[in-house]
Amino acid sequence: QLSVNINTLSKRMNDVQQMSSEKNPALQELRALELSGWQLHQQQWVLQRDHLVLARETLEWASKNHGEKGRLLEVWRQHQQEYARALEELRRQRQGLENKHLEVESRLVERGLQ
């Protein structure tokens, strides 16, 4: 399902990029921020999909190679730490984009109300 979502999101991002260009700089910036947010979301889905694939493959390998369980456990623990760091970095980036989006959106509305 994650692969389907990743592909669907890629198509939607391409559609948005093909839309006619906006003349208002603030709206251009909002569109760019939206696309960046979608790209981060897509990166997170790819990361999660790859993580799940590795988990499945690791368990399958361990069930067939009992003598490898200790080594596989160490590899898994290292991967788990890297995965958690990568997820946290994506969250940090997404929070930054959301803050910037709110700032630009607020500026756009305030200009319209002046």
MMTF fields as JSON, N, C-alpha, C and O atoms, coordinates in Angstrom:
{
  "mmtfVersion": "1.0.0",
  "mmtfProducer": "UNKNOWN",
  "numBonds": 455,
  "numAtoms": 456,
  "numGroups": 114,
  "numChains": 1,
  "numModels": 1,
  "chainsPerModel": [1],
  "groupsPerChain": [114],
  "chainIdList": ["A"],
  "bondAtomList": [4, 2, 8, 6, 12, 10, 16, 14, 20, 18, 24, 22, 28, 26, 32, 30, 36, 34, 40, 38, 44, 42, 48, 46, 52, 50, 56, 54, 60, 58, 64, 62, 68, 66, 72, 70, 76, 74, 80, 78, 84, 82, 88, 86, 92, 90, 96, 94, 100, 98, 104, 102, 108, 106, 112, 110, 116, 114, 120, 118, 124, 122, 128, 126, 132, 130, 136, 134, 140, 138, 144, 142, 148, 146, 152, 150, 156, 154, 160, 158, 164, 162, 168, 166, 172, 170, 176, 174, 180, 178, 184, 182, 188, 186, 192, 190, 196, 194, 200, 198, 204, 202, 208, 206, 212, 210, 216, 214, 220, 218, 224, 222, 228, 226, 232, 230, 236, 234, 240, 238, 244, 242, 248, 246, 252, 250, 256, 254, 260, 258, 264, 262, 268, 266, 272, 270, 276, 274, 280, 278, 284, 282, 288, 286, 292, 290, 296, 294, 300, 298, 304, 302, 308, 306, 312, 310, 316, 314, 320, 318, 324, 322, 328, 326, 332, 330, 336, 334, 340, 338, 344, 342, 348, 346, 352, 350, 356, 354, 360, 358, 364, 362, 368, 366, 372, 370, 376, 374, 380, 378, 384, 382, 388, 386, 392, 390, 396, 394, 400, 398, 404, 402, 408, 406, 412, 410, 416, 414, 420, 418, 424, 422, 428, 426, 432, 430, 436, 434, 440, 438, 444, 442, 448, 446, 452, 450],
  "bondOrderList": [1, 1, 1, 1, 1, 1, 1, 1, 1, 1, 1, 1, 1, 1, 1, 1, 1, 1, 1, 1, 1, 1, 1, 1, 1, 1, 1, 1, 1, 1, 1, 1, 1, 1, 1, 1, 1, 1, 1, 1, 1, 1, 1, 1, 1, 1, 1, 1, 1, 1, 1, 1, 1, 1, 1, 1, 1, 1, 1, 1, 1, 1, 1, 1, 1, 1, 1, 1, 1, 1, 1, 1, 1, 1, 1, 1, 1, 1, 1, 1, 1, 1, 1, 1, 1, 1, 1, 1, 1, 1, 1, 1, 1, 1, 1, 1, 1, 1, 1, 1, 1, 1, 1, 1, 1, 1, 1, 1, 1, 1, 1, 1, 1],
  "groupList": [{"groupName": "GLN", "atomNameList": ["N", "CA", "C", "O"], "elementList": ["N", "C", "C", "O"], "formalChargeList": [0, 0, 0, 0], "bondAtomList": [1, 0, 2, 1, 3, 2], "bondOrderList": [1, 1, 2], "singleLetterCode": "Q", "chemCompType": "L-PEPTIDE LINKING"}, {"groupName": "LEU", "atomNameList": ["N", "CA", "C", "O"], "elementList": ["N", "C", "C", "O"], "formalChargeList": [0, 0, 0, 0], "bondAtomList": [1, 0, 2, 1, 3, 2], "bondOrderList": [1, 1, 2], "singleLetterCode": "L", "chemCompType": "L-PEPTIDE LINKING"}, {"groupName": "SER", "atomNameList": ["N", "CA", "C", "O"], "elementList": ["N", "C", "C", "O"], "formalChargeList": [0, 0, 0, 0], "bondAtomList": [1, 0, 2, 1, 3, 2], "bondOrderList": [1, 1, 2], "singleLetterCode": "S", "chemCompType": "L-PEPTIDE LINKING"}, {"groupName": "VAL", "atomNameList": ["N", "CA", "C", "O"], "elementList": ["N", "C", "C", "O"], "formalChargeList": [0, 0, 0, 0], "bondAtomList": [1, 0, 2, 1, 3, 2], "bondOrderList": [1, 1, 2], "singleLetterCode": "V", "chemCompType": "L-PEPTIDE LINKING"}, {"groupName": "ASN", "atomNameList": ["N", "CA", "C", "O"], "elementList": ["N", "C", "C", "O"], "formalChargeList": [0, 0, 0, 0], "bondAtomList": [1, 0, 2, 1, 3, 2], "bondOrderList": [1, 1, 2], "singleLetterCode": "N", "chemCompType": "L-PEPTIDE LINKING"}, {"groupName": "ILE", "atomNameList": ["N", "CA", "C", "O"], "elementList": ["N", "C", "C", "O"], "formalChargeList": [0, 0, 0, 0], "bondAtomList": [1, 0, 2, 1, 3, 2], "bondOrderList": [1, 1, 2], "singleLetterCode": "I", "chemCompType": "L-PEPTIDE LINKING"}, {"groupName": "THR", "atomNameList": ["N", "CA", "C", "O"], "elementList": ["N", "C", "C", "O"], "formalChargeList": [0, 0, 0, 0], "bondAtomList": [1, 0, 2, 1, 3, 2], "bondOrderList": [1, 1, 2], "singleLetterCode": "T", "chemCompType": "L-PEPTIDE LINKING"}, {"groupName": "LYS", "atomNameList": ["N", "CA", "C", "O"], "elementList": ["N", "C", "C", "O"], "formalChargeList": [0, 0, 0, 0], "bondAtomList": [1, 0, 2, 1, 3, 2], "bondOrderList": [1, 1, 2], "singleLetterCode": "K", "chemCompType": "L-PEPTIDE LINKING"}, {"groupName": "ARG", "atomNameList": ["N", "CA", "C", "O"], "elementList": ["N", "C", "C", "O"], "formalChargeList": [0, 0, 0, 0], "bondAtomList": [1, 0, 2, 1, 3, 2], "bondOrderList": [1, 1, 2], "singleLetterCode": "R", "chemCompType": "L-PEPTIDE LINKING"}, {"groupName": "MET", "atomNameList": ["N", "CA", "C", "O"], "elementList": ["N", "C", "C", "O"], "formalChargeList": [0, 0, 0, 0], "bondAtomList": [1, 0, 2, 1, 3, 2], "bondOrderList": [1, 1, 2], "singleLetterCode": "M", "chemCompType": "L-PEPTIDE LINKING"}, {"groupName": "ASP", "atomNameList": ["N", "CA", "C", "O"], "elementList": ["N", "C", "C", "O"], "formalChargeList": [0, 0, 0, 0], "bondAtomList": [1, 0, 2, 1, 3, 2], "bondOrderList": [1, 1, 2], "singleLetterCode": "D", "chemCompType": "L-PEPTIDE LINKING"}, {"groupName": "GLU", "atomNameList": ["N", "CA", "C", "O"], "elementList": ["N", "C", "C", "O"], "formalChargeList": [0, 0, 0, 0], "bondAtomList": [1, 0, 2, 1, 3, 2], "bondOrderList": [1, 1, 2], "singleLetterCode": "E", "chemCompType": "L-PEPTIDE LINKING"}, {"groupName": "PRO", "atomNameList": ["N", "CA", "C", "O"], "elementList": ["N", "C", "C", "O"], "formalChargeList": [0, 0, 0, 0], "bondAtomList": [1, 0, 2, 1, 3, 2], "bondOrderList": [1, 1, 2], "singleLetterCode": "P", "chemCompType": "L-PEPTIDE LINKING"}, {"groupName": "ALA", "atomNameList": ["N", "CA", "C", "O"], "elementList": ["N", "C", "C", "O"], "formalChargeList": [0, 0, 0, 0], "bondAtomList": [1, 0, 2, 1, 3, 2], "bondOrderList": [1, 1, 2], "singleLetterCode": "A", "chemCompType": "L-PEPTIDE LINKING"}, {"groupName": "GLY", "atomNameList": ["N", "CA", "C", "O"], "elementList": ["N", "C", "C", "O"], "formalChargeList": [0, 0, 0, 0], "bondAtomList": [1, 0, 2, 1, 3, 2], "bondOrderList": [1, 1, 2], "singleLetterCode": "G", "chemCompType": "PEPTIDE LINKING"}, {"groupName": "TRP", "atomNameList": ["N", "CA", "C", "O"], "elementList": ["N", "C", "C", "O"], "formalChargeList": [0, 0, 0, 0], "bondAtomList": [1, 0, 2, 1, 3, 2], "bondOrderList": [1, 1, 2], "singleLetterCode": "W", "chemCompType": "L-PEPTIDE LINKING"}, {"groupName": "HIS", "atomNameList": ["N", "CA", "C", "O"], "elementList": ["N", "C", "C", "O"], "formalChargeList": [0, 0, 0, 0], "bondAtomList": [1, 0, 2, 1, 3, 2], "bondOrderList": [1, 1, 2], "singleLetterCode": "H", "chemCompType": "L-PEPTIDE LINKING"}, {"groupName": "TYR", "atomNameList": ["N", "CA", "C", "O"], "elementList": ["N", "C", "C", "O"], "formalChargeList": [0, 0, 0, 0], "bondAtomList": [1, 0, 2, 1, 3, 2], "bondOrderList": [1, 1, 2], "singleLetterCode": "Y", "chemCompType": "L-PEPTIDE LINKING"}],
  "groupTypeList": [0, 1, 2, 3, 4, 5, 4, 6, 1, 2, 7, 8, 9, 4, 10, 3, 0, 0, 9, 2, 2, 11, 7, 4, 12, 13, 1, 0, 11, 1, 8, 13, 1, 11, 1, 2, 14, 15, 0, 1, 16, 0, 0, 0, 15, 3, 1, 0, 8, 10, 16, 1, 3, 1, 13, 8, 11, 6, 1, 11, 15, 13, 2, 7, 4, 16, 14, 11, 7, 14, 8, 1, 1, 11, 3, 15, 8, 0, 16, 0, 0, 11, 17, 13, 8, 13, 1, 11, 11, 1, 8, 8, 0, 8, 0, 14, 1, 11, 4, 7, 16, 1, 11, 3, 11, 2, 8, 1, 3, 11, 8, 14, 1, 0],
  "groupIdList": [1, 2, 3, 4, 5, 6, 7, 8, 9, 10, 11, 12, 13, 14, 15, 16, 17, 18, 19, 20, 21, 22, 23, 24, 25, 26, 27, 28, 29, 30, 31, 32, 33, 34, 35, 36, 37, 38, 39, 40, 41, 42, 43, 44, 45, 46, 47, 48, 49, 50, 51, 52, 53, 54, 55, 56, 57, 58, 59, 60, 61, 62, 63, 64, 65, 66, 67, 68, 69, 70, 71, 72, 73, 74, 75, 76, 77, 78, 79, 80, 81, 82, 83, 84, 85, 86, 87, 88, 89, 90, 91, 92, 93, 94, 95, 96, 97, 98, 99, 100, 101, 102, 103, 104, 105, 106, 107, 108, 109, 110, 111, 112, 113, 114],
  "secStructList": [7, 2, 2, 2, 2, 2, 2, 2, 2, 2, 2, 2, 2, 2, 2, 2, 2, 2, 1, 7, 7, 7, 1, 1, 2, 2, 2, 2, 2, 2, 2, 2, 2, 2, 2, 2, 2, 2, 2, 2, 2, 2, 2, 2, 2, 2, 2, 2, 2, 2, 2, 2, 2, 2, 2, 2, 2, 2, 2, 2, 2, 2, 2, 2, 7, 4, 4, 4, 2, 2, 2, 2, 2, 2, 2, 2, 2, 2, 2, 2, 2, 2, 2, 2, 2, 2, 2, 2, 2, 2, 2, 2, 2, 2, 2, 2, 2, 2, 2, 2, 2, 2, 2, 2, 2, 2, 2, 2, 2, 2, 2, 2, 2, 7],
  "xCoordList": [0.82, 0.0, 0.867, 0.54, 1.967, 2.849, 3.386, 3.499, 3.714, 4.224, 3.17, 3.491, 1.916, 0.83, 0.7, 0.569, 0.736, 0.642, 1.798, 1.602, 2.98, 4.169, 3.993, 4.257, 3.545, 3.345, 2.233, 2.361, 1.15, 0.038, 0.488, 0.157, 1.235, 1.723, 2.668, 2.638, 3.495, 4.392, 3.59, 3.947, 2.518, 1.677, 1.019, 0.946, 0.538, -0.095, 0.909, 0.581, 2.134, 3.157, 3.471, 3.628, 3.563, 3.807, 2.674, 2.919, 1.434, 0.285, 0.358, 0.112, 0.691, 0.773, 1.903, 1.754, 3.002, 4.127, 3.791, 4.356, 2.876, 2.501, 1.445, 1.18, 0.846, -0.176, 0.434, 1.641, -0.429, 0.059, 0.72, 0.315, 1.726, 2.468, 1.641, 0.908, 1.783, 1.083, 1.918, 3.142, 1.256, 1.981, 2.263, 3.234, 1.43, 1.613, 2.776, 2.717, 3.832, 4.994, 4.658, 5.231, 3.744, 3.375, 2.673, 2.916, 1.81, 1.148, 2.133, 2.01, 3.11, 4.173, 4.928, 5.229, 5.224, 5.961, 5.122, 5.647, 3.817, 2.943, 2.901, 2.954, 2.805, 2.787, 4.104, 4.105, 5.205, 6.513, 6.611, 7.151, 6.09, 6.1, 5.222, 5.584, 4.076, 3.201, 3.919, 3.89, 4.56, 5.288, 6.415, 6.64, 7.109, 8.186, 7.634, 8.246, 6.484, 5.845, 5.465, 5.658, 4.924, 4.575, 5.824, 5.801, 6.907, 8.15, 8.668, 9.133, 8.585, 9.003, 8.115, 8.599, 6.823, 5.895, 6.236, 6.217, 6.543, 6.917, 8.208, 8.31, 9.169, 10.419, 10.138, 10.746, 9.214, 8.877, 8.234, 8.555, 7.335, 6.714, 7.738, 7.675, 8.68, 9.731, 10.559, 10.87, 10.906, 11.679, 10.913, 11.491, 9.629, 8.815, 8.677, 8.758, 8.468, 8.347, 9.638, 9.608, 10.76, 12.042, 12.313, 12.884, 11.903, 12.055, 11.236, 11.727, 9.997, 9.146, 9.682, 9.63, 10.192, 10.778, 11.981, 12.129, 12.839, 14.005, 13.585, 14.179, 12.569, 12.088, 11.624, 11.99, 10.826, 10.328, 11.483, 11.537, 12.4, 13.523, 14.425, 14.93, 14.629, 15.479, 14.851, 15.544, 13.553, 12.864, 12.862, 13.031, 12.674, 12.712, 14.101, 14.231, 15.125, 16.497, 16.801, 17.406, 16.373, 16.634, 15.923, 16.467, 14.719, 13.989, 14.659, 14.487, 15.427, 16.114, 17.556, 18.164, 18.106, 19.524, 19.644, 20.055, 19.287, 19.242, 20.584, 20.617, 21.664, 22.983, 23.32, 24.268, 22.576, 22.811, 22.016, 22.171, 21.179, 20.278, 21.017, 20.568, 22.127, 22.876, 23.393, 23.271, 23.961, 24.461, 23.321, 23.431, 22.232, 21.074, 20.463, 19.993, 20.48, 19.965, 20.794, 20.242, 22.1, 22.971, 22.732, 22.653, 22.62, 22.349, 21.0, 20.863, 20.004, 18.677, 18.703, 18.099, 19.39, 19.455, 20.114, 19.667, 21.156, 21.814, 20.856, 20.735, 20.193, 19.215, 18.11, 17.712, 17.624, 16.537, 16.948, 16.15, 18.178, 18.672, 18.741, 18.331, 19.251, 19.344, 17.951, 17.727, 17.039, 15.665, 15.009, 14.36, 15.185, 14.601, 15.19, 14.46, 16.491, 17.118, 16.581, 16.306, 16.438, 15.939, 14.493, 14.144, 13.662, 12.282, 12.242, 11.46, 13.069, 13.102, 13.545, 13.006, 14.502, 14.959, 13.847, 13.668, 13.11, 11.99, 10.918, 10.336, 10.664, 9.695, 10.164, 9.372, 11.444, 12.007, 11.862, 11.47, 12.181, 12.057, 10.595, 10.292, 9.698, 8.272, 7.755, 6.963, 8.195, 7.79, 8.279, 7.551, 9.488, 10.011, 9.193, 8.908, 8.815, 7.979, 6.602, 6.078, 6.03, 4.715, 4.779, 3.882, 5.83, 5.994, 6.132, 5.517, 6.94, 7.131, 5.821, 5.496, 5.076, 3.79, 2.838, 2.191, 2.751, 1.883, 2.3, 1.456, 3.592, 4.118, 3.74, 3.259, 3.96, 3.66, 2.156, 1.707, 1.392, -0.061, -0.599, -1.464, -0.087, -0.505, -0.165, -0.976, 1.027, 1.456, 0.542, 0.189, 0.169, -0.7, -2.082, -2.621, -2.645, -3.968, -3.906, -4.797, -2.87, -2.743, -2.642, -3.232, -1.906, -1.828, -3.19, -3.547, -3.93, -5.252, -6.245, -7.232, -5.985, -6.891, -6.474, -7.181, -5.372, -4.924, -5.483, -5.209],
  "yCoordList": [-1.189, 0.0, 1.258, 2.238, 1.231, 2.401, 2.7, 3.864, 1.67, 1.895, 2.564, 3.441, 2.152, 2.779, 4.246, 5.12, 4.513, 5.898, 6.749, 7.905, 6.192, 6.913, 7.284, 8.418, 6.322, 6.582, 7.597, 8.467, 7.488, 8.434, 9.838, 10.793, 9.968, 11.281, 11.859, 13.061, 11.03, 11.502, 12.078, 13.122, 11.408, 11.889, 13.218, 14.121, 13.345, 14.591, 15.743, 16.861, 15.466, 16.512, 16.96, 18.154, 16.013, 16.364, 17.208, 18.164, 16.864, 17.641, 19.078, 20.015, 19.254, 20.598, 21.388, 22.581, 20.742, 21.426, 21.844, 22.812, 21.124, 21.435, 22.539, 23.063, 22.89, 23.932, 25.257, 25.477, 26.124, 27.429, 28.16, 28.021, 28.926, 29.616, 30.765, 31.445, 30.951, 32.003, 33.265, 33.209, 34.417, 35.687, 36.281, 37.02, 35.968, 36.49, 35.75, 34.53, 36.471, 35.812, 35.033, 33.972, 35.55, 34.85, 33.53, 32.519, 33.54, 32.298, 31.313, 30.101, 31.843, 30.977, 30.304, 29.111, 31.093, 30.548, 29.499, 28.464, 29.757, 28.769, 27.467, 26.38, 27.582, 26.379, 25.608, 24.381, 26.33, 25.681, 24.995, 23.894, 25.646, 25.041, 23.791, 22.792, 23.853, 22.675, 21.508, 20.38, 21.793, 20.732, 20.164, 18.954, 21.039, 20.577, 19.685, 18.678, 20.054, 19.228, 17.861, 16.847, 17.837, 16.552, 15.708, 14.493, 16.346, 15.608, 14.997, 13.857, 15.761, 15.207, 14.038, 13.022, 14.187, 13.112, 11.863, 10.746, 12.07, 10.95, 10.295, 9.069, 11.094, 10.545, 9.698, 8.644, 10.166, 9.407, 8.078, 7.051, 8.078, 6.829, 5.863, 4.664, 6.366, 5.502, 4.914, 3.723, 5.752, 5.291, 4.21, 3.188, 4.424, 3.447, 2.152, 1.063, 2.268, 1.072, 0.257, -0.96, 0.934, 0.235, -0.406, -1.493, 0.271, -0.253, -1.537, -2.524, -1.519, -2.706, -3.866, -5.019, -3.56, -4.604, -5.227, -6.448, -4.383, -4.913, -5.77, -6.819, -5.334, -6.117, -7.499, -8.514, -7.528, -8.809, -9.69, -10.874, -9.118, -9.899, -10.399, -11.521, -9.572, -9.971, -11.14, -12.098, -11.071, -12.164, -13.446, -14.541, -13.312, -14.484, -15.122, -16.344, -14.295, -14.805, -15.499, -16.57, -14.874, -15.446, -16.78, -17.681, -16.926, -18.19, -19.326, -20.495, -18.981, -20.001, -20.206, -21.225, -19.248, -19.285, -18.957, -17.857, -19.902, -19.671, -19.212, -18.45, -19.661, -19.276, -17.815, -17.295, -17.159, -15.755, -14.778, -13.566, -15.278, -14.407, -13.324, -12.178, -13.66, -12.668, -11.537, -10.363, -11.892, -10.88, -10.06, -8.84, -10.718, -10.017, -9.052, -7.971, -9.459, -8.583, -7.307, -6.217, -7.434, -6.251, -5.354, -4.132, -5.963, -5.201, -4.498, -3.332, -5.214, -4.63, -3.451, -2.412, -3.606, -2.517, -1.277, -0.158, -1.464, -0.333, 0.324, 1.548, -0.503, 0.034, 0.802, 1.882, 0.253, 0.885, 2.279, 3.214, 2.415, 3.723, 4.705, 5.859, 4.251, 5.102, 5.486, 6.621, 4.552, 4.793, 5.857, 6.778, 5.72, 6.696, 8.085, 9.076, 8.171, 9.466, 10.073, 11.27, 9.242, 9.731, 10.227, 11.265, 9.493, 9.935, 11.262, 12.15, 11.389, 12.626, 13.805, 14.904, 13.587, 14.653, 15.074, 16.263, 14.115, 14.444, 15.234, 16.174, 14.854, 15.595, 17.029, 17.97, 17.181, 18.511, 19.376, 20.54, 18.798, 19.531, 19.886, 20.992, 18.936, 19.187, 20.303, 21.14, 20.319, 21.379, 22.737, 23.727, 22.786, 24.031, 24.507, 25.698, 23.581, 23.94, 24.436, 25.408, 23.767, 24.186, 25.584, 26.398, 25.864, 27.202, 28.254, 29.318, 27.952, 28.885, 29.076, 30.193, 28.009, 28.089, 29.015, 29.87, 28.85, 29.716, 31.174, 32.065, 31.409, 32.77, 33.411, 34.544, 32.681, 33.21, 33.397, 34.408, 32.427, 32.515, 33.719, 34.45, 33.91, 35.048, 36.369, 37.294, 36.44, 37.645, 37.928, 39.078, 36.89, 37.03, 37.549, 38.454, 36.986, 37.412, 38.842, 39.646, 39.157, 40.516, 41.557, 42.632, 41.246, 42.157, 42.356, 43.466, 41.294, 41.383, 42.173, 42.694, 42.258, 42.977, 44.423, 45.156, 44.839, 46.223, 47.14, 48.34],
  "zCoordList": [0.0, 0.0, 0.0, -0.669, 0.746, 0.759, -0.636, -1.02, -1.387, -2.747, -3.622, -4.425, -3.468, -4.227, -3.824, -4.681, -2.521, -2.042, -2.552, -2.927, -2.567, -3.048, -4.514, -4.913, -5.31, -6.743, -6.986, -7.848, -6.234, -6.378, -6.029, -6.732, -4.955, -4.546, -5.594, -5.856, -6.185, -7.25, -8.41, -8.957, -8.782, -9.879, -9.518, -10.352, -8.275, -7.852, -7.841, -8.239, -7.384, -7.373, -8.798, -9.054, -9.718, -11.125, -11.684, -12.42, -11.343, -11.806, -11.302, -12.061, -10.038, -9.467, -10.127, -10.393, -10.384, -11.023, -12.45, -12.961, -13.099, -14.473, -14.562, -15.644, -13.424, -13.428, -13.878, -13.771, -14.38, -14.832, -13.667, -12.513, -13.992, -12.942, -12.38, -13.097, -11.104, -10.374, -10.427, -10.311, -10.605, -10.687, -9.322, -9.155, -8.346, -6.996, -6.322, -6.167, -5.918, -5.308, -4.035, -3.789, -3.237, -2.003, -2.324, -1.665, -3.328, -3.722, -4.342, -4.163, -5.072, -5.61, -4.472, -4.521, -3.449, -2.3, -1.573, -1.165, -1.408, -0.772, -1.566, -0.991, -2.889, -3.727, -3.58, -3.481, -3.566, -3.4, -2.04, -1.932, -1.012, 0.327, 0.368, 0.988, -0.291, -0.359, -1.031, -0.539, -2.154, -2.859, -2.001, -1.976, -1.309, -0.428, 0.677, 1.034, 1.213, 2.242, 1.707, 2.377, 0.499, -0.11, -0.359, -0.165, -0.785, -1.022, 0.28, 0.296, 1.368, 2.657, 3.06, 3.56, 2.841, 3.166, 2.353, 2.87, 1.088, 0.232, 0.739, 0.773, 1.123, 1.666, 2.905, 3.096, 3.745, 4.951, 4.58, 5.178, 3.606, 3.181, 2.608, 2.878, 1.821, 1.266, 2.409, 2.413, 3.364, 4.515, 5.276, 5.645, 5.513, 6.233, 5.443, 6.012, 4.135, 3.304, 3.347, 3.532, 3.176, 3.189, 4.548, 4.628, 5.605, 6.966, 7.13, 7.678, 6.656, 6.768, 5.934, 6.361, 4.753, 3.901, 4.606, 4.628, 5.182, 5.887, 7.079, 7.329, 7.811, 8.955, 8.491, 9.083, 7.441, 6.923, 6.454, 6.786, 5.686, 5.163, 6.28, 6.221, 7.296, 8.425, 9.173, 9.517, 9.427, 10.125, 9.284, 9.821, 7.983, 7.108, 7.122, 7.203, 7.043, 7.048, 8.378, 8.407, 9.476, 10.798, 10.978, 11.616, 10.43, 10.584, 9.821, 10.165, 8.778, 7.981, 8.421, 8.095, 9.158, 9.546, 11.034, 11.406, 11.863, 13.307, 13.879, 14.845, 13.302, 13.78, 13.537, 14.124, 12.698, 12.35, 13.215, 13.068, 14.103, 14.853, 15.643, 15.674, 16.272, 17.045, 16.172, 16.523, 15.048, 14.113, 13.536, 13.413, 13.184, 12.635, 13.656, 13.303, 14.912, 15.961, 16.056, 16.202, 15.976, 16.015, 14.801, 14.929, 13.634, 12.41, 12.537, 12.167, 13.062, 13.224, 14.192, 13.924, 15.296, 16.282, 15.687, 15.936, 14.914, 14.251, 13.259, 13.201, 12.496, 11.533, 12.261, 11.825, 13.35, 14.093, 14.574, 14.523, 15.036, 15.481, 14.305, 14.431, 13.188, 11.999, 11.495, 11.073, 11.541, 11.108, 12.001, 11.506, 13.302, 14.234, 13.999, 14.032, 13.763, 13.486, 12.191, 12.122, 11.181, 9.895, 10.017, 9.455, 10.745, 10.962, 11.716, 11.377, 12.718, 13.505, 12.637, 12.764, 11.775, 10.877, 9.92, 9.66, 9.403, 8.523, 9.283, 8.741, 10.527, 11.343, 11.572, 11.51, 11.835, 12.061, 10.815, 10.895, 9.674, 8.415, 8.128, 7.681, 8.391, 8.139, 9.051, 8.616, 10.305, 11.229, 10.734, 10.813, 10.232, 9.674, 8.485, 8.361, 7.612, 6.461, 6.909, 6.366, 7.891, 8.381, 8.982, 8.761, 9.739, 10.316, 9.222, 9.294, 8.212, 7.1, 6.339, 5.938, 6.14, 5.438, 6.198, 5.593, 7.501, 8.31, 8.2, 8.11, 8.208, 8.107, 6.769, 6.73, 5.682, 4.351, 4.179, 3.639, 4.637, 4.53, 5.312, 4.828, 6.499, 7.32, 6.633, 6.604, 6.089, 5.376, 4.184, 3.925, 3.473, 2.309, 2.722, 2.085, 3.774, 4.235, 4.772, 4.498, 5.527, 6.066, 4.956, 5.057, 3.911, 2.764, 2.124, 1.731, 2.025, 1.422, 2.268, 1.75, 3.551, 4.45, 4.688, 5.38, 4.144, 4.344, 3.28, 3.294]
}
